[in-house]
Amino acid sequence: MKWVSTRRGSPAVPFIDALFAGTAPDGGLYFPERFEPLPPASLDAIRSADIVGIATIVGEHLLRGEISAADLRPLVEGALDFPIPLVQVTDRAWVLELFHGPTRAFKDVGARVQARLLHHFTDGTPLTILVATSGDTGSAVAQAFHGVPDTRVVVLYPEGQVTDVQEAQMASLGDNITAVAVDGTFDDCQRLVKQAFADDDLRKHVWLTPANSINLGRLLPQVFYYFILARLASAKNGLIVSVPSGNFGNLTAGLVAKRLGLPVGRFVAATNVNDVVPAYLRSGVYEPRPSVRTVANAMDVGAPSNFERMRALYDDDIDRMRQDVMGTAFTDARVVEEIARMYKERGYLLDPHGAIAWLGLEEALAADKDATGVFLATAHPAKFREVVEPAIGETVALPPALAEALARPRHSIQLPASYPALVALVRR
Ligand SMILES: *Cc1c(COP(=O)(O)O)cnc(C)c1O
């Protein structure tokens, strides 16, 4: 399998090149050249397999000739060493809980597989992972790469604008993880990282690799867990899958899974008030804009980076995209109200991101009385207890892994939002 740019302006490359490059030379994002559906026998095997088995089957299908099943299986076994339960919440709705990894957010899935893929494909040349984060990505990436030989992680976050738990998860690891508190906004962090990747002189001295959600190494593993839903494949009228979306990496992976043969009827692109994609599906006009802060802050994205892949998947044909994806958006007030209602009526505790996905699913199921649906829960509610606790009027216990991170000493480097300062730090 070769990997092509969404802009079709640079040559198709093998997986290893796309993995280390991040973006294609023409500025586009890599995605598969062809979508060959999984053979029926593989789909059958997937229905009774666990996540490691599923990941091995789907990964081998996508990376045929580039990594063997014998190498892939232990790799995913090491990465996906936590449960991903599919839990029934109403007579027609299920939740896929993606938040049982070490940082208690779904980004663990992508980051942990990516770390091992990079390590598998390197020859021992020291590698620097440079990443900007508004919170969840940085903690997942730092955790995933902690202790990986010949690899250094530099993670930039806006000082004072990540949660206490998120900062602890990035800044308390030490060793090969450098946490950098930037005196600026998330946009400043992202600008600095972009500038570094465009800096040929710096890249002569340091082998830089990105780890953001546009990277194939993170996108690919997200395709795996969608196939857990194959167990519900006998659903009448096809399954509806609601995905809480920010940069749309998660949803894009779902669309890829559908192309590979996962029987999903439609996806719901559920967002907070940063609703550029739902607005596009409604009006046909794509208008990125500055992001607005919400209670579901991992989805505060005004210019979703994976939208380019979604468009390319449908050859820029909005009517085709509309057949597969419906969009919907919710205000903070709705989200908080729903966290309270769901807890009171069904005893199920949602985090703000999962609540948005659930609201999106509920809306879709109300419009289609025969359908069955699944929503993806992307963060442990304790990770957002600042929002969840006042909503339900109770305290939420921290999972031990998060409590331990909070108790460890932190070492962040303070950095002004200036490029020369970053260069000095990365070259050190
Ligand atoms: C990153 C994140 C999202 C958004 O995922 P995208 O792939 O960027 O759309 C949703 N929920 C949580 C908790 C996240 O950390």
The ligand as an SDF file (V2000), in Angstrom:
LIG
                    3D

 15 15  0  0  0  0  0  0  0  0999 V2000
   -8.7520   15.3390   21.2320 C   0  0  0  0  0  0  0  0  0  0  0  0
  -10.0470   15.0520   21.8950 C   0  0  0  0  0  0  0  0  0  0  0  0
  -11.2590   15.0830   21.1830 C   0  0  0  0  0  0  0  0  0  0  0  0
  -11.3350   15.4740   19.7300 C   0  0  0  0  0  0  0  0  0  0  0  0
  -10.8020   14.5020   18.8750 O   0  0  0  0  0  0  0  0  0  0  0  0
  -10.4480   14.9040   17.3720 P   0  0  0  0  0  0  0  0  0  0  0  0
   -9.8530   13.6790   16.8040 O   0  0  0  0  0  0  0  0  0  0  0  0
   -9.4830   16.0370   17.4490 O   0  0  0  0  0  0  0  0  0  0  0  0
  -11.7160   15.3040   16.7060 O   0  0  0  0  0  0  0  0  0  0  0  0
  -12.4200   14.7640   21.8510 C   0  0  0  0  0  0  0  0  0  0  0  0
  -12.4050   14.4570   23.1670 N   0  0  0  0  0  0  0  0  0  0  0  0
  -11.2750   14.4380   23.8870 C   0  0  0  0  0  0  0  0  0  0  0  0
  -11.3420   14.1300   25.3270 C   0  0  0  0  0  0  0  0  0  0  0  0
  -10.0450   14.7200   23.2810 C   0  0  0  0  0  0  0  0  0  0  0  0
   -8.9300   14.6950   24.0120 O   0  0  0  0  0  0  0  0  0  0  0  0
  1  2  1  0
  2  3  1  0
  2 14  2  0
  3  4  1  0
  3 10  2  0
  4  5  1  0
  5  6  1  0
  6  7  2  0
  6  8  1  0
  6  9  1  0
 10 11  1  0
 11 12  2  0
 12 13  1  0
 12 14  1  0
 14 15  1  0
M  END
$$$$
